[in-house]
Amino acid sequence: FTKIGLDYSTPFTYSLLRFSIALAITLIIWHKSIFRISKPFFINGIILGIFYAGGFALQTIGLNYTTVTKSAFITGLSVVFTPIVYRMTNGKKIPVHQKLGIIIATAGLWLFTKPDFANINVGDALTLISAFFWAFYLVFINKYTEHVEKFENTIQLVFCQFLTVAVVSVLGLIAFEIYYAKIELKNLLIVSLLFNGIIASVVLTTIHTRIQKFTTPVKAALIFSFEPVFAATFAMFIFNEVLRIGEYIGALVLFIGILISEFGETFRAMLMKSKVF
């Protein structure tokens, strides 16, 4: 849906419209909860929004200079950076099975995207920085929601994220699109904005913010690394894009990495119990 929308709008203009819709929806439905926000939740929400906006903006700018496949792979490296950031900020040791899952998932991501790094450019560097932003986002959303019990507080964090991204989109529009910003009010653009503004932003960000505390940032990063596979699958049906055999193998390897990270400890316990080792 983003690919469709960007055919009729420049990136920061599209982002501003998308998150303006998200802001409007959250205000209409949960305005009472939002207006009761306390200072700590406001600050935490803004910090999350900065990480979210940084990842989104740098990835968008980077796409102007690099290829989609390289961007997908580099962004997916957040699966490698997340445990590093998690260790830096929490001092917690990453289990061996999760480390193994990360290595296998990264290999699968490489096989799936097959990026060509013969010519490294500024777009690759910007996308790499965006991957660090996504890693920090996952770690801090886990930190800030770990003890959140009230749904009202979840909504407050979500609203502040949308507000921050909207402000960054305005700044990006002024800095990069002020002379060539475009918007063509076509039906496809409207559908794209409604899907991304409501489903991909309000619904999914609310779900993620609410349930992140039940898993770990590392596992979340591994699960999100599967996003290119889902994107390619939908593109196959919507845009008639054909997957290569290497992409199927890469997707399988990536899935195995996620399974090892998720169930490695359970599998190890079963082996220990059966006295295989």
JOURZI-V818604 format. One line per field, one symbol per residue. psi: psi as a letter, one per 20 degrees, with the letter a starting at -180 (. if undefined). burial: 1 if it has 9 or more other C-alpha atoms within 8 Angstrom, else 0. Layout:
# JOURZI-V818604
psi: ???
burial: ???
This chain:
# JOURZI-V818604
psi: hggghiijqqghggggggihggggghgggkhgggijprgghggghggghggghgggghggghiiiarhgggggghiihhhhghggggghijqppqghhgghggghgghhghghlqokhnpahhgghhghhhhghghghghhggiihjphphghghgggghgggghgghhgghgghijhijpqpomrhhgggghgghhgghfgghhggghhihiiaqhghgggghiighghghghhhhgjkqpprhhhggggggghggggghgjghggghgghhikh.
burial: 0001110111011111111111101110011011001000110111111111111111111110110011111111111111101110000000001111111111111111100000000111111111111111111111011001000011111111111111111101100010001000000011011111111111111100110110011111111011001001001100001000001111111111111111010000001100000
